[in-house]
Amino acid sequence: AELNAAAVLNNLGVIYQNLPDYQKAKQAYEEAIAIRERLEDFRSVIGSYNNLGTVYKYLGEFDQAETYFRKAIAKSVELNDPMNQAISYRIYAMFLLEKGDLDNLEEIARKGLEVARQVNTQYEVATLETALGSALNAKGKFREAKPLLISAAKNFQEQGSEEDVLFPYFELISVYASLGQGDSSRY
């Protein structure tokens, strides 16, 4: 019964987060985490850590957000749960991209991409390719960024993810320009 209560609380957190009522979402996630930790439901707590990290991000509390994103990764590594690892690395990488933390982003995206490829979770692969390509582009490593961003765009297209495909395409504009290939539509 308590595991069901934790699931309901986590789902309430998602609803509050989407409203958005971040304080109520935070409270629901914290309660779900407390139950899941006490009952040692560690696989489920990983998702709640990521959710709570996301709420802290929206609240502008980036240090707290980072704490929970790192907890999610650490727990998924400890449990040898590559699917949750891939998802957690994707979420943390996108946070680092939004935050502009390129040094940590490159490391996290590389680790996450390795795991995502092992479990063949295509959304995580494409998102992490986008994140890594974006970091490399910002660091002036255009030749290394280009194939990652092309692969991400292709992967998103194959998934029918029309909105997500725009991100690698936008990054590719500056990559092509930096490589002296201004008319990127030709490539």
N, C-alpha and C positions, 0 to 999 in steps of 0.2 A: 504494500500500500504506500509506503514512504517513497519507493522508487517512482511510482506513478505520480505522487505529489511533486517530486522533483521535476519530472517531465512536464507536468502541467505548469509549474512555476517557470521553467525555462521557456515554454511556449508563450506564457503570459509576458515574459520579458521581451520576446520577439514582437508581440503585438504592441506593447508599450513603446518599444523602440521605433516601430513603424509609424506610430501616431504623430509626431514623436513626443513621448513623455519619458525623457531619459532618466529622471530620478526614480520613477516607478519601475522602469526597466532594470536599472541598477539594483534596486532592492529585490526584485524577483530573481535576477541572476544570482545575487549573493545568497539568497535563501536556497536556491537550487544547488549551488556549489556546496553549501554547508551540509545539506542532506547527502549529496553524492559522495563527498569526501568521508563523511561519517560512516556511510554504508560501503565504502571502498568501491564505488561504481566509477572507476577511474576512466574507462573509455568514454562514458557519457560526460564526465566532468570536463574533458578536453574541449568539447563544443561550448560548454558554459563559460569556460575561461576565455575562449575566443569571442564569445558574445559580450562578455563583460568588458573585455579589452576594447571592443568596438564602441561600446557605450562611453567608456572613458575617453576615447578618441573624440567622439562627438561633443563631449563636455569640455574638450580642450585640455584634459588632464593626461598629457602624453606620457609622462613617466609611469603613471598607473596603468595606462593602456599597454605600454611596453612590457610591464611586469607580467600582465596576464597573457599577452601573446607569447612571451618567453616560457611561461609556465605550461602553456598548451603544447609547445614544441618539446619541452623537456619531458613532460609526461608521456607524450606519444613516442618519443625515443626510448624512454624507460620501459614502456610496454611493448616495444618492438611492433608498433602499429603504423606501417608505412602509409596507409590511406589517410589516417588522421595527421600524420606528419606532413604529407603533401598539402593537405588542406590548410594546416596551421602555418606552414611556410608561406603559402600563397597569401593568406590573410596578413601575416606579418610583413611580407615583402611589399604589399600594396600600401600598408601603413607607412613603411619607411620611404616609399616613393612619394607619397603625399607630403610627408614630413621633410623630404629633401635630404635625407641621410644616405648619401650615395655610397659611402664606404661600407657601412653595415649592409646596405641593400645589395651590393654586389655579392658579398659573402653569403647572405641568407638566400638570395635568389639562386645562386649556384648550388647550394646544398639542397634546396627545395626542388630544383629542376632535376637533379640526380634522382631523388626519391620519386618524384612524380612520373618520371620516365620508367622507373622500375615497375611501378604499379599500373602504368599506362592509363592514367587519368588525364584525359586530353584537355579538359578545361584548365586544370592546374598547370599542365605543361605550357599551354598557350599563354596563360596569365604570367607565369614565371619567366617565360621567354620575353614577354613584353617588358616586365620589370627589369630583367637583366640587360636587355637591349637598351632600355632607357638610361640605365645607370652608365653603361659603357659609352653611349652616345654623349651623355653629359660630361664624361671624362675625356672625350676626344678620341675614343677607341672605335672609330666609325666602321672600320673593316670587320671588326669582331661583332659589332652591334648589328650590322646589316643582315647576315643570315638568320640571326635569332628573330629579328623583327619580321622578316619575310616569312619565316616558318610560323610565327605566332599568327600573322594575318591569314595565312593559308589554313591553319588549324581552326581559327575562329570561323572562317568562311565555311569550312566543312561541317562545323557544328551548327551552322545557321545562326550564329550569334552576331547579328548585324551591328549592334551598338558596340560590342567589344572590339570588333575588327577595326574600328576607327582609331583606337589608341596606337597600335603599331604603325598604321598608315601615317598618322600625324608625326610620329617619331622618324619614320623613314624619309619624310620631306627634308628634314635638316641633315639626315645622314647622306642622302644623295647629293644635296647641295655642297656639303663638306667634302665629298669625294669628287667634286667637279662634274657631277651628273645632274645638273639643275632640272632638266626635263625628266623627272623620275618616271613619268608615264611610259617612257620608251624602254625602261628596264623592268 
